[in-house]
Amino acid sequence: MERKILDALIQERGAIVSSADCGELEITFARSEGRFFVDDNGMGYVLRMKQWRENAESSLCEIRDQHNADKYGE
C-alpha cells in the first residue's frame, strides 16, 4: 500500500489525508477514482488533488498575511 500511495502522490502532487478527516462523499469519490487507500492496520487514506493542496496553501498565506497586517499594522 505504501508504495502505491506514494507513487500516486508523486504523480498528482496533492496531499494525503486520513479518511477520518474526510466526509462520506469525498471518500466515495476517492474510492471511485482510485484515490482511496487502506494500510495493513485498516487505516484509510485519501489522496487529495493538486488543486486542493494549492487552494489550501493559498488560504494559509492569506491568513498569515492578514495576521501580520493586524499585528504590525501593515
N, CA, C and O atoms as a Tripos MOL2 file, in Angstrom:
@<TRIPOS>MOLECULE
protein
  296   295    74     0     0
PROTEIN
NO_CHARGES

@<TRIPOS>ATOM
      1 N           0.8120   -1.1840    0.0000 N.3       1 MET1
      2 CA          0.0000    0.0000    0.0000 C.3       1 MET1
      3 C           0.8620    1.2560    0.0000 C.2       1 MET1
      4 O           0.5560    2.2150   -0.7090 O.2       1 MET1
      5 N           1.9330    1.2620    0.7860 N.am      2 GLU2
      6 CA          2.7500    2.4620    0.9090 C.3       2 GLU2
      7 C           3.3150    2.9100   -0.4400 C.2       2 GLU2
      8 O           3.2780    4.0930   -0.7760 O.2       2 GLU2
      9 N           3.8310    1.9650   -1.1970 N.am      3 ARG3
     10 CA          4.4220    2.3180   -2.4900 C.3       3 ARG3
     11 C           3.3730    2.8580   -3.4530 C.2       3 ARG3
     12 O           3.6290    3.8040   -4.1980 O.2       3 ARG3
     13 N           2.1900    2.2470   -3.4310 N.am      4 LYS4
     14 CA          1.1220    2.6610   -4.3310 C.3       4 LYS4
     15 C           0.6620    4.0890   -4.0260 C.2       4 LYS4
     16 O           0.4790    4.8900   -4.9420 O.2       4 LYS4
     17 N           0.4760    4.4070   -2.7520 N.am      5 ILE5
     18 CA          0.0110    5.7570   -2.4040 C.3       5 ILE5
     19 C           1.1170    6.7860   -2.6340 C.2       5 ILE5
     20 O           0.8280    7.9150   -3.0300 O.2       5 ILE5
     21 N           2.3680    6.4210   -2.3940 N.am      6 LEU6
     22 CA          3.4620    7.3550   -2.6440 C.3       6 LEU6
     23 C           3.6380    7.6180   -4.1320 C.2       6 LEU6
     24 O           3.9010    8.7490   -4.5390 O.2       6 LEU6
     25 N           3.4950    6.5800   -4.9390 N.am      7 ASP7
     26 CA          3.5600    6.7750   -6.3900 C.3       7 ASP7
     27 C           2.4420    7.7090   -6.8590 C.2       7 ASP7
     28 O           2.6630    8.5820   -7.6990 O.2       7 ASP7
     29 N           1.2420    7.5190   -6.3090 N.am      8 ALA8
     30 CA          0.1070    8.3780   -6.6700 C.3       8 ALA8
     31 C           0.3610    9.8170   -6.2240 C.2       8 ALA8
     32 O           0.0330   10.7580   -6.9470 O.2       8 ALA8
     33 N           0.9420    9.9900   -5.0410 N.am      9 LEU9
     34 CA          1.2500   11.3320   -4.5340 C.3       9 LEU9
     35 C           2.2820   12.0220   -5.4240 C.2       9 LEU9
     36 O           2.1380   13.2020   -5.7440 O.2       9 LEU9
     37 N           3.3020   11.3020   -5.8150 N.am     10 ILE10
     38 CA          4.3310   11.8740   -6.6860 C.3      10 ILE10
     39 C           3.7250   12.2970   -8.0200 C.2      10 ILE10
     40 O           4.0520   13.3580   -8.5530 O.2      10 ILE10
     41 N           2.8490   11.4640   -8.5480 N.am     11 GLN11
     42 CA          2.2290   11.7750   -9.8350 C.3      11 GLN11
     43 C           1.2680   12.9550   -9.7230 C.2      11 GLN11
     44 O           1.2860   13.8440  -10.5750 O.2      11 GLN11
     45 N           0.4300   12.9800   -8.6890 N.am     12 GLU12
     46 CA         -0.6030   14.0160   -8.5620 C.3      12 GLU12
     47 C          -0.0680   15.2900   -7.9170 C.2      12 GLU12
     48 O          -0.5220   16.3870   -8.2410 O.2      12 GLU12
     49 N           0.8960   15.1520   -7.0040 N.am     13 ARG13
     50 CA          1.4650   16.2920   -6.2640 C.3      13 ARG13
     51 C           0.4100   16.9810   -5.4110 C.2      13 ARG13
     52 O           0.3990   18.2040   -5.2710 O.2      13 ARG13
     53 N          -0.4790   16.1650   -4.8420 N.am     14 GLY14
     54 CA         -1.5380   16.6690   -3.9870 C.3      14 GLY14
     55 C          -1.1670   16.5380   -2.5240 C.2      14 GLY14
     56 O          -0.1110   17.0030   -2.0950 O.2      14 GLY14
     57 N          -2.0520   15.8970   -1.7540 N.am     15 ALA15
     58 CA         -1.8240   15.7070   -0.3210 C.3      15 ALA15
     59 C          -2.5000   14.4160    0.1110 C.2      15 ALA15
     60 O          -3.5310   14.0320   -0.4410 O.2      15 ALA15
     61 N          -1.9190   13.7520    1.0930 N.am     16 ILE16
     62 CA         -2.5060   12.5500    1.6630 C.3      16 ILE16
     63 C          -3.0960   12.9220    3.0120 C.2      16 ILE16
     64 O          -2.4150   13.5110    3.8520 O.2      16 ILE16
     65 N          -4.3720   12.5750    3.2230 N.am     17 VAL17
     66 CA         -5.0360   12.8610    4.4900 C.3      17 VAL17
     67 C          -5.7120   11.5970    5.0110 C.2      17 VAL17
     68 O          -6.0520   10.6980    4.2420 O.2      17 VAL17
     69 N          -5.8970   11.5420    6.3100 N.am     18 SER18
     70 CA         -6.6230   10.4350    6.9150 C.3      18 SER18
     71 C          -8.0750   10.4850    6.4680 C.2      18 SER18
     72 O          -8.6630   11.5610    6.3640 O.2      18 SER18
     73 N          -8.6450    9.3300    6.2060 N.am     19 SER19
     74 CA        -10.0530    9.3080    5.8120 C.3      19 SER19
     75 C         -10.9480    9.8100    6.9430 C.2      19 SER19
     76 O         -12.0900   10.1960    6.6960 O.2      19 SER19
     77 N         -10.4460    9.8110    8.1810 N.am     20 ALA20
     78 CA        -11.2120   10.3490    9.3070 C.3      20 ALA20
     79 C         -11.4490   11.8570    9.1480 C.2      20 ALA20
     80 O         -12.3770   12.4050    9.7430 O.2      20 ALA20
     81 N         -10.6190   12.5190    8.3530 N.am     21 ASP21
     82 CA        -10.7590   13.9560    8.1050 C.3      21 ASP21
     83 C         -11.6240   14.2560    6.8830 C.2      21 ASP21
     84 O         -11.7630   15.4150    6.4930 O.2      21 ASP21
     85 N         -12.2010   13.2320    6.2840 N.am     22 CYS22
     86 CA        -12.9800   13.3860    5.0500 C.3      22 CYS22
     87 C         -14.4500   13.0340    5.2930 C.2      22 CYS22
     88 O         -14.7800   12.2040    6.1400 O.2      22 CYS22
     89 N         -15.2990   13.6790    4.5410 N.am     23 GLY23
     90 CA        -16.7080   13.3370    4.5880 C.3      23 GLY23
     91 C         -16.9970   12.0970    3.7500 C.2      23 GLY23
     92 O         -16.1560   11.6470    2.9720 O.2      23 GLY23
     93 N         -18.1920   11.5580    3.9210 N.am     24 GLU24
     94 CA        -18.5720   10.3430    3.1900 C.3      24 GLU24
     95 C         -18.5310   10.5610    1.6810 C.2      24 GLU24
     96 O         -18.1030    9.6780    0.9370 O.2      24 GLU24
     97 N         -18.9710   11.7180    1.2310 N.am     25 LEU25
     98 CA        -18.9880   11.9900   -0.2060 C.3      25 LEU25
     99 C         -17.5730   12.0250   -0.7860 C.2      25 LEU25
    100 O         -17.3240   11.4840   -1.8630 O.2      25 LEU25
    101 N         -16.6450   12.6670   -0.0600 N.am     26 GLU26
    102 CA        -15.2560   12.7150   -0.5360 C.3      26 GLU26
    103 C         -14.6580   11.3160   -0.6000 C.2      26 GLU26
    104 O         -13.9500   10.9840   -1.5500 O.2      26 GLU26
    105 N         -14.9420   10.4960    0.4060 N.am     27 ILE27
    106 CA        -14.4270    9.1250    0.4120 C.3      27 ILE27
    107 C         -15.0230    8.3340   -0.7510 C.2      27 ILE27
    108 O         -14.3200    7.5600   -1.4000 O.2      27 ILE27
    109 N         -16.3060    8.5240   -1.0150 N.am     28 THR28
    110 CA        -16.9570    7.8280   -2.1280 C.3      28 THR28
    111 C         -16.3100    8.1950   -3.4500 C.2      28 THR28
    112 O         -16.0130    7.3220   -4.2660 O.2      28 THR28
    113 N         -16.0900    9.5000   -3.6650 N.am     29 PHE29
    114 CA        -15.4230    9.9290   -4.8970 C.3      29 PHE29
    115 C         -13.9960    9.3920   -4.9660 C.2      29 PHE29
    116 O         -13.5570    8.9260   -6.0170 O.2      29 PHE29
    117 N         -13.2730    9.4560   -3.8490 N.am     30 ALA30
    118 CA        -11.8940    8.9700   -3.8260 C.3      30 ALA30
    119 C         -11.8450    7.4890   -4.1740 C.2      30 ALA30
    120 O         -10.9710    7.0600   -4.9270 O.2      30 ALA30
    121 N         -12.7640    6.7110   -3.6390 N.am     31 ARG31
    122 CA        -12.8030    5.2750   -3.9600 C.3      31 ARG31
    123 C         -13.0610    5.0560   -5.4420 C.2      31 ARG31
    124 O         -12.3980    4.2400   -6.0820 O.2      31 ARG31
    125 N         -14.0270    5.7890   -5.9830 N.am     32 SER32
    126 CA        -14.3840    5.5780   -7.3900 C.3      32 SER32
    127 C         -13.2810    6.0390   -8.3420 C.2      32 SER32
    128 O         -13.2060    5.5810   -9.4820 O.2      32 SER32
    129 N         -12.4220    6.9510   -7.8670 N.am     33 GLU33
    130 CA        -11.3400    7.4940   -8.6970 C.3      33 GLU33
    131 C          -9.9860    6.8470   -8.4060 C.2      33 GLU33
    132 O          -8.9730    7.2560   -8.9750 O.2      33 GLU33
    133 N          -9.9570    5.8440   -7.5260 N.am     34 GLY34
    134 CA         -8.7010    5.1710   -7.2050 C.3      34 GLY34
    135 C          -7.7830    5.9830   -6.3090 C.2      34 GLY34
    136 O          -6.5690    5.7790   -6.3200 O.2      34 GLY34
    137 N          -8.3530    6.9130   -5.5260 N.am     35 ARG35
    138 CA         -7.5500    7.7660   -4.6410 C.3      35 ARG35
    139 C          -7.7600    7.4130   -3.1640 C.2      35 ARG35
    140 O          -7.4020    8.1990   -2.2880 O.2      35 ARG35
    141 N          -8.3250    6.2600   -2.8870 N.am     36 PHE36
    142 CA         -8.5670    5.8080   -1.5180 C.3      36 PHE36
    143 C          -7.6890    4.6000   -1.2560 C.2      36 PHE36
    144 O          -7.6430    3.6730   -2.0650 O.2      36 PHE36
    145 N          -6.9930    4.6070   -0.1300 N.am     37 PHE37
    146 CA         -6.0520    3.5370    0.1970 C.3      37 PHE37
    147 C          -6.2710    3.0890    1.6390 C.2      37 PHE37
    148 O          -6.6560    3.8910    2.4900 O.2      37 PHE37
    149 N          -6.0270    1.8220    1.9100 N.am     38 VAL38
    150 CA         -6.1290    1.2690    3.2580 C.3      38 VAL38
    151 C          -4.8060    0.5840    3.5700 C.2      38 VAL38
    152 O          -4.3020   -0.2080    2.7740 O.2      38 VAL38
    153 N          -4.2380    0.9060    4.7600 N.am     39 ASP39
    154 CA         -2.9680    0.2800    5.1250 C.3      39 ASP39
    155 C          -3.1990   -1.0740    5.7960 C.2      39 ASP39
    156 O          -4.3390   -1.5110    5.9520 O.2      39 ASP39
    157 N          -2.1170   -1.7260    6.1880 N.am     40 ASP40
    158 CA         -2.1930   -3.0630    6.7800 C.3      40 ASP40
    159 C          -2.9120   -3.0740    8.1260 C.2      40 ASP40
    160 O          -3.3600   -4.1260    8.5820 O.2      40 ASP40
    161 N          -3.0240   -1.9140    8.7590 N.am     41 ASN41
    162 CA         -3.7160   -1.8110   10.0490 C.3      41 ASN41
    163 C          -5.1790   -1.4100    9.8940 C.2      41 ASN41
    164 O          -5.8780   -1.2090   10.8880 O.2      41 ASN41
    165 N          -5.6430   -1.2930    8.6570 N.am     42 GLY42
    166 CA         -7.0290   -0.9380    8.4140 C.3      42 GLY42
    167 C          -7.3160    0.5520    8.4170 C.2      42 GLY42
    168 O          -8.4760    0.9630    8.3740 O.2      42 GLY42
    169 N          -6.2560    1.3720    8.4680 N.am     43 MET43
    170 CA         -6.4410    2.8280    8.4360 C.3      43 MET43
    171 C          -6.6230    3.2750    6.9920 C.2      43 MET43
    172 O          -5.9160    2.8110    6.0980 O.2      43 MET43
    173 N          -7.5860    4.1900    6.7660 N.am     44 GLY44
    174 CA         -7.8680    4.6700    5.4250 C.3      44 GLY44
    175 C          -7.2200    6.0190    5.1580 C.2      44 GLY44
    176 O          -7.0700    6.8410    6.0630 O.2      44 GLY44
    177 N          -6.8420    6.2330    3.9170 N.am     45 TYR45
    178 CA         -6.2110    7.4800    3.4870 C.3      45 TYR45
    179 C          -6.7880    7.9050    2.1480 C.2      45 TYR45
    180 O          -7.1270    7.0750    1.3050 O.2      45 TYR45
    181 N          -6.8920    9.2180    1.9700 N.am     46 VAL46
    182 CA         -7.3860    9.7860    0.7220 C.3      46 VAL46
    183 C          -6.2860   10.6570    0.1290 C.2      46 VAL46
    184 O          -5.6640   11.4600    0.8240 O.2      46 VAL46
    185 N          -6.0610   10.4810   -1.1670 N.am     47 LEU47
    186 CA         -5.1470   11.3570   -1.8920 C.3      47 LEU47
    187 C          -5.9750   12.5240   -2.4180 C.2      47 LEU47
    188 O          -6.8330   12.3450   -3.2820 O.2      47 LEU47
    189 N          -5.7160   13.7080   -1.8950 N.am     48 ARG48
    190 CA         -6.3990   14.8930   -2.4020 C.3      48 ARG48
    191 C          -5.6100   15.4480   -3.5760 C.2      48 ARG48
    192 O          -4.3860   15.3320   -3.6360 O.2      48 ARG48
    193 N          -6.3240   16.0430   -4.4900 N.am     49 MET49
    194 CA         -5.7440   16.5000   -5.7470 C.3      49 MET49
    195 C          -4.8440   17.7290   -5.5490 C.2      49 MET49
    196 O          -4.9290   18.4290   -4.5400 O.2      49 MET49
    197 N          -3.9950   17.9620   -6.5290 N.am     50 LYS50
    198 CA         -3.0640   19.0920   -6.5010 C.3      50 LYS50
    199 C          -3.8040   20.4150   -6.2950 C.2      50 LYS50
    200 O          -3.3340   21.2740   -5.5490 O.2      50 LYS50
    201 N          -4.9450   20.5830   -6.9430 N.am     51 GLN51
    202 CA         -5.7050   21.8320   -6.8150 C.3      51 GLN51
    203 C          -6.1380   22.0720   -5.3760 C.2      51 GLN51
    204 O          -6.1390   23.2120   -4.9110 O.2      51 GLN51
    205 N          -6.5080   21.0010   -4.6590 N.am     52 TRP52
    206 CA         -6.8820   21.1410   -3.2450 C.3      52 TRP52
    207 C          -5.6910   21.6650   -2.4430 C.2      52 TRP52
    208 O          -5.8290   22.5830   -1.6340 O.2      52 TRP52
    209 N          -4.5140   21.0660   -2.6800 N.am     53 ARG53
    210 CA         -3.3110   21.4860   -1.9480 C.3      53 ARG53
    211 C          -2.9730   22.9410   -2.2500 C.2      53 ARG53
    212 O          -2.6480   23.7070   -1.3430 O.2      53 ARG53
    213 N          -3.0490   23.3190   -3.5130 N.am     54 GLU54
    214 CA         -2.7390   24.7010   -3.8840 C.3      54 GLU54
    215 C          -3.7300   25.6770   -3.2510 C.2      54 GLU54
    216 O          -3.3310   26.7500   -2.7980 O.2      54 GLU54
    217 N          -5.0110   25.3210   -3.2130 N.am     55 ASN55
    218 CA         -6.0070   26.1820   -2.5670 C.3      55 ASN55
    219 C          -5.7470   26.3030   -1.0710 C.2      55 ASN55
    220 O          -5.8810   27.3840   -0.4980 O.2      55 ASN55
    221 N          -5.3750   25.1920   -0.4380 N.am     56 ALA56
    222 CA         -5.0830   25.2120    0.9970 C.3      56 ALA56
    223 C          -3.8710   26.0970    1.2820 C.2      56 ALA56
    224 O          -3.8960   26.8960    2.2180 O.2      56 ALA56
    225 N          -2.8200   25.9630    0.4890 N.am     57 GLU57
    226 CA         -1.6220   26.7840    0.6760 C.3      57 GLU57
    227 C          -1.9360   28.2630    0.4800 C.2      57 GLU57
    228 O          -1.4590   29.1050    1.2410 O.2      57 GLU57
    229 N          -2.7220   28.5790   -0.5190 N.am     58 SER58
    230 CA         -3.1020   29.9700   -0.7900 C.3      58 SER58
    231 C          -3.8930   30.5540    0.3750 C.2      58 SER58
    232 O          -3.6670   31.6930    0.7850 O.2      58 SER58
    233 N          -4.8160   29.7670    0.8990 N.am     59 SER59
    234 CA         -5.6200   30.2280    2.0400 C.3      59 SER59
    235 C          -4.7490   30.4790    3.2640 C.2      59 SER59
    236 O          -4.9410   31.4630    3.9780 O.2      59 SER59
    237 N          -3.7940   29.5870    3.5040 N.am     60 LEU60
    238 CA         -2.8960   29.7700    4.6440 C.3      60 LEU60
    239 C          -2.0560   31.0390    4.4920 C.2      60 LEU60
    240 O          -1.8240   31.7520    5.4680 O.2      60 LEU60
    241 N          -1.6050   31.3160    3.2800 N.am     61 CYS61
    242 CA         -0.8270   32.5390    3.0380 C.3      61 CYS61
    243 C          -1.6810   33.7790    3.2710 C.2      61 CYS61
    244 O          -1.2000   34.7650    3.8300 O.2      61 CYS61
    245 N          -2.9340   33.7400    2.8510 N.am     62 GLU62
    246 CA         -3.8270   34.8780    3.0820 C.3      62 GLU62
    247 C          -4.0620   35.0960    4.5720 C.2      62 GLU62
    248 O          -4.0750   36.2360    5.0360 O.2      62 GLU62
    249 N          -4.2470   34.0200    5.3190 N.am     63 ILE63
    250 CA         -4.4500   34.1310    6.7690 C.3      63 ILE63
    251 C          -3.1970   34.6960    7.4240 C.2      63 ILE63
    252 O          -3.2860   35.5690    8.2870 O.2      63 ILE63
    253 N          -2.0310   34.2000    7.0180 N.am     64 ARG64
    254 CA         -0.7720   34.7130    7.5690 C.3      64 ARG64
    255 C          -0.6100   36.1960    7.2760 C.2      64 ARG64
    256 O          -0.2490   36.9710    8.1610 O.2      64 ARG64
    257 N          -0.8770   36.5920    6.0360 N.am     65 ASP65
    258 CA         -0.7330   37.9950    5.6570 C.3      65 ASP65
    259 C          -1.6890   38.8860    6.4440 C.2      65 ASP65
    260 O          -1.3180   39.9800    6.8690 O.2      65 ASP65
    261 N          -2.9170   38.4180    6.6370 N.am     66 GLN66
    262 CA         -3.8840   39.1990    7.4060 C.3      66 GLN66
    263 C          -3.4550   39.3090    8.8650 C.2      66 GLN66
    264 O          -3.5850   40.3670    9.4800 O.2      66 GLN66
    265 N          -2.9460   38.2120    9.4100 N.am     67 HIS67
    266 CA         -2.4530   38.2260   10.7910 C.3      67 HIS67
    267 C          -1.3080   39.2330   10.9470 C.2      67 HIS67
    268 O          -1.2830   40.0130   11.8990 O.2      67 HIS67
    269 N          -0.3630   39.2080   10.0010 N.am     68 ASN68
    270 CA          0.7630   40.1420   10.0620 C.3      68 ASN68
    271 C           0.2920   41.5830    9.9150 C.2      68 ASN68
    272 O           0.8080   42.4780   10.5840 O.2      68 ASN68
    273 N          -0.6850   41.8080    9.0440 N.am     69 ALA69
    274 CA         -1.2160   43.1630    8.8700 C.3      69 ALA69
    275 C          -1.8830   43.6370   10.1480 C.2      69 ALA69
    276 O          -1.7090   44.7890   10.5470 O.2      69 ALA69
    277 N          -2.6390   42.7730   10.7880 N.am     70 ASP70
    278 CA         -3.3020   43.1420   12.0440 C.3      70 ASP70
    279 C          -2.2810   43.3690   13.1600 C.2      70 ASP70
    280 O          -2.4130   44.3030   13.9510 O.2      70 ASP70
    281 N          -1.2710   42.5140   13.2140 N.am     71 LYS71
    282 CA         -0.2810   42.5730   14.2950 C.3      71 LYS71
    283 C           0.6930   43.7470   14.1260 C.2      71 LYS71
    284 O           1.0480   44.4010   15.1060 O.2      71 LYS71
    285 N           1.1220   44.0120   12.8980 N.am     72 TYR72
    286 CA          2.1530   45.0190   12.6570 C.3      72 TYR72
    287 C           1.6370   46.2570   11.9570 C.2      72 TYR72
    288 O           2.4120   47.1520   11.6210 O.2      72 TYR72
    289 N           0.3300   46.3170   11.7350 N.am     73 GLY73
    290 CA         -0.2520   47.4960   11.1130 C.3      73 GLY73
    291 C           0.1320   47.6820    9.6640 C.2      73 GLY73
    292 O           0.2050   48.8070    9.1700 O.2      73 GLY73
    293 N           0.3760   46.5760    8.9840 N.am     74 GLU74
    294 CA          0.7840   46.6480    7.5710 C.3      74 GLU74
    295 C          -0.4320   46.7750    6.6830 C.2      74 GLU74
    296 O          -0.2990   46.8500    5.4620 O.2      74 GLU74
@<TRIPOS>BOND
     1     1     2 1
     2     2     3 1
     3     3     4 2
     4     3     5 am
     5     5     6 1
     6     6     7 1
     7     7     8 2
     8     7     9 am
     9     9    10 1
    10    10    11 1
    11    11    12 2
    12    11    13 am
    13    13    14 1
    14    14    15 1
    15    15    16 2
    16    15    17 am
    17    17    18 1
    18    18    19 1
    19    19    20 2
    20    19    21 am
    21    21    22 1
    22    22    23 1
    23    23    24 2
    24    23    25 am
    25    25    26 1
    26    26    27 1
    27    27    28 2
    28    27    29 am
    29    29    30 1
    30    30    31 1
    31    31    32 2
    32    31    33 am
    33    33    34 1
    34    34    35 1
    35    35    36 2
    36    35    37 am
    37    37    38 1
    38    38    39 1
    39    39    40 2
    40    39    41 am
    41    41    42 1
    42    42    43 1
    43    43    44 2
    44    43    45 am
    45    45    46 1
    46    46    47 1
    47    47    48 2
    48    47    49 am
    49    49    50 1
    50    50    51 1
    51    51    52 2
    52    51    53 am
    53    53    54 1
    54    54    55 1
    55    55    56 2
    56    55    57 am
    57    57    58 1
    58    58    59 1
    59    59    60 2
    60    59    61 am
    61    61    62 1
    62    62    63 1
    63    63    64 2
    64    63    65 am
    65    65    66 1
    66    66    67 1
    67    67    68 2
    68    67    69 am
    69    69    70 1
    70    70    71 1
    71    71    72 2
    72    71    73 am
    73    73    74 1
    74    74    75 1
    75    75    76 2
    76    75    77 am
    77    77    78 1
    78    78    79 1
    79    79    80 2
    80    79    81 am
    81    81    82 1
    82    82    83 1
    83    83    84 2
    84    83    85 am
    85    85    86 1
    86    86    87 1
    87    87    88 2
    88    87    89 am
    89    89    90 1
    90    90    91 1
    91    91    92 2
    92    91    93 am
    93    93    94 1
    94    94    95 1
    95    95    96 2
    96    95    97 am
    97    97    98 1
    98    98    99 1
    99    99   100 2
   100    99   101 am
   101   101   102 1
   102   102   103 1
   103   103   104 2
   104   103   105 am
   105   105   106 1
   106   106   107 1
   107   107   108 2
   108   107   109 am
   109   109   110 1
   110   110   111 1
   111   111   112 2
   112   111   113 am
   113   113   114 1
   114   114   115 1
   115   115   116 2
   116   115   117 am
   117   117   118 1
   118   118   119 1
   119   119   120 2
   120   119   121 am
   121   121   122 1
   122   122   123 1
   123   123   124 2
   124   123   125 am
   125   125   126 1
   126   126   127 1
   127   127   128 2
   128   127   129 am
   129   129   130 1
   130   130   131 1
   131   131   132 2
   132   131   133 am
   133   133   134 1
   134   134   135 1
   135   135   136 2
   136   135   137 am
   137   137   138 1
   138   138   139 1
   139   139   140 2
   140   139   141 am
   141   141   142 1
   142   142   143 1
   143   143   144 2
   144   143   145 am
   145   145   146 1
   146   146   147 1
   147   147   148 2
   148   147   149 am
   149   149   150 1
   150   150   151 1
   151   151   152 2
   152   151   153 am
   153   153   154 1
   154   154   155 1
   155   155   156 2
   156   155   157 am
   157   157   158 1
   158   158   159 1
   159   159   160 2
   160   159   161 am
   161   161   162 1
   162   162   163 1
   163   163   164 2
   164   163   165 am
   165   165   166 1
   166   166   167 1
   167   167   168 2
   168   167   169 am
   169   169   170 1
   170   170   171 1
   171   171   172 2
   172   171   173 am
   173   173   174 1
   174   174   175 1
   175   175   176 2
   176   175   177 am
   177   177   178 1
   178   178   179 1
   179   179   180 2
   180   179   181 am
   181   181   182 1
   182   182   183 1
   183   183   184 2
   184   183   185 am
   185   185   186 1
   186   186   187 1
   187   187   188 2
   188   187   189 am
   189   189   190 1
   190   190   191 1
   191   191   192 2
   192   191   193 am
   193   193   194 1
   194   194   195 1
   195   195   196 2
   196   195   197 am
   197   197   198 1
   198   198   199 1
   199   199   200 2
   200   199   201 am
   201   201   202 1
   202   202   203 1
   203   203   204 2
   204   203   205 am
   205   205   206 1
   206   206   207 1
   207   207   208 2
   208   207   209 am
   209   209   210 1
   210   210   211 1
   211   211   212 2
   212   211   213 am
   213   213   214 1
   214   214   215 1
   215   215   216 2
   216   215   217 am
   217   217   218 1
   218   218   219 1
   219   219   220 2
   220   219   221 am
   221   221   222 1
   222   222   223 1
   223   223   224 2
   224   223   225 am
   225   225   226 1
   226   226   227 1
   227   227   228 2
   228   227   229 am
   229   229   230 1
   230   230   231 1
   231   231   232 2
   232   231   233 am
   233   233   234 1
   234   234   235 1
   235   235   236 2
   236   235   237 am
   237   237   238 1
   238   238   239 1
   239   239   240 2
   240   239   241 am
   241   241   242 1
   242   242   243 1
   243   243   244 2
   244   243   245 am
   245   245   246 1
   246   246   247 1
   247   247   248 2
   248   247   249 am
   249   249   250 1
   250   250   251 1
   251   251   252 2
   252   251   253 am
   253   253   254 1
   254   254   255 1
   255   255   256 2
   256   255   257 am
   257   257   258 1
   258   258   259 1
   259   259   260 2
   260   259   261 am
   261   261   262 1
   262   262   263 1
   263   263   264 2
   264   263   265 am
   265   265   266 1
   266   266   267 1
   267   267   268 2
   268   267   269 am
   269   269   270 1
   270   270   271 1
   271   271   272 2
   272   271   273 am
   273   273   274 1
   274   274   275 1
   275   275   276 2
   276   275   277 am
   277   277   278 1
   278   278   279 1
   279   279   280 2
   280   279   281 am
   281   281   282 1
   282   282   283 1
   283   283   284 2
   284   283   285 am
   285   285   286 1
   286   286   287 1
   287   287   288 2
   288   287   289 am
   289   289   290 1
   290   290   291 1
   291   291   292 2
   292   291   293 am
   293   293   294 1
   294   294   295 1
   295   295   296 2
@<TRIPOS>SUBSTRUCTURE
     1 MET1         2 RESIDUE 1 A MET
     2 GLU2         6 RESIDUE 1 A GLU
     3 ARG3        10 RESIDUE 1 A ARG
     4 LYS4        14 RESIDUE 1 A LYS
     5 ILE5        18 RESIDUE 1 A ILE
     6 LEU6        22 RESIDUE 1 A LEU
     7 ASP7        26 RESIDUE 1 A ASP
     8 ALA8        30 RESIDUE 1 A ALA
     9 LEU9        34 RESIDUE 1 A LEU
    10 ILE10       38 RESIDUE 1 A ILE
    11 GLN11       42 RESIDUE 1 A GLN
    12 GLU12       46 RESIDUE 1 A GLU
    13 ARG13       50 RESIDUE 1 A ARG
    14 GLY14       54 RESIDUE 1 A GLY
    15 ALA15       58 RESIDUE 1 A ALA
    16 ILE16       62 RESIDUE 1 A ILE
    17 VAL17       66 RESIDUE 1 A VAL
    18 SER18       70 RESIDUE 1 A SER
    19 SER19       74 RESIDUE 1 A SER
    20 ALA20       78 RESIDUE 1 A ALA
    21 ASP21       82 RESIDUE 1 A ASP
    22 CYS22       86 RESIDUE 1 A CYS
    23 GLY23       90 RESIDUE 1 A GLY
    24 GLU24       94 RESIDUE 1 A GLU
    25 LEU25       98 RESIDUE 1 A LEU
    26 GLU26      102 RESIDUE 1 A GLU
    27 ILE27      106 RESIDUE 1 A ILE
    28 THR28      110 RESIDUE 1 A THR
    29 PHE29      114 RESIDUE 1 A PHE
    30 ALA30      118 RESIDUE 1 A ALA
    31 ARG31      122 RESIDUE 1 A ARG
    32 SER32      126 RESIDUE 1 A SER
    33 GLU33      130 RESIDUE 1 A GLU
    34 GLY34      134 RESIDUE 1 A GLY
    35 ARG35      138 RESIDUE 1 A ARG
    36 PHE36      142 RESIDUE 1 A PHE
    37 PHE37      146 RESIDUE 1 A PHE
    38 VAL38      150 RESIDUE 1 A VAL
    39 ASP39      154 RESIDUE 1 A ASP
    40 ASP40      158 RESIDUE 1 A ASP
    41 ASN41      162 RESIDUE 1 A ASN
    42 GLY42      166 RESIDUE 1 A GLY
    43 MET43      170 RESIDUE 1 A MET
    44 GLY44      174 RESIDUE 1 A GLY
    45 TYR45      178 RESIDUE 1 A TYR
    46 VAL46      182 RESIDUE 1 A VAL
    47 LEU47      186 RESIDUE 1 A LEU
    48 ARG48      190 RESIDUE 1 A ARG
    49 MET49      194 RESIDUE 1 A MET
    50 LYS50      198 RESIDUE 1 A LYS
    51 GLN51      202 RESIDUE 1 A GLN
    52 TRP52      206 RESIDUE 1 A TRP
    53 ARG53      210 RESIDUE 1 A ARG
    54 GLU54      214 RESIDUE 1 A GLU
    55 ASN55      218 RESIDUE 1 A ASN
    56 ALA56      222 RESIDUE 1 A ALA
    57 GLU57      226 RESIDUE 1 A GLU
    58 SER58      230 RESIDUE 1 A SER
    59 SER59      234 RESIDUE 1 A SER
    60 LEU60      238 RESIDUE 1 A LEU
    61 CYS61      242 RESIDUE 1 A CYS
    62 GLU62      246 RESIDUE 1 A GLU
    63 ILE63      250 RESIDUE 1 A ILE
    64 ARG64      254 RESIDUE 1 A ARG
    65 ASP65      258 RESIDUE 1 A ASP
    66 GLN66      262 RESIDUE 1 A GLN
    67 HIS67      266 RESIDUE 1 A HIS
    68 ASN68      270 RESIDUE 1 A ASN
    69 ALA69      274 RESIDUE 1 A ALA
    70 ASP70      278 RESIDUE 1 A ASP
    71 LYS71      282 RESIDUE 1 A LYS
    72 TYR72      286 RESIDUE 1 A TYR
    73 GLY73      290 RESIDUE 1 A GLY
    74 GLU74      294 RESIDUE 1 A GLU
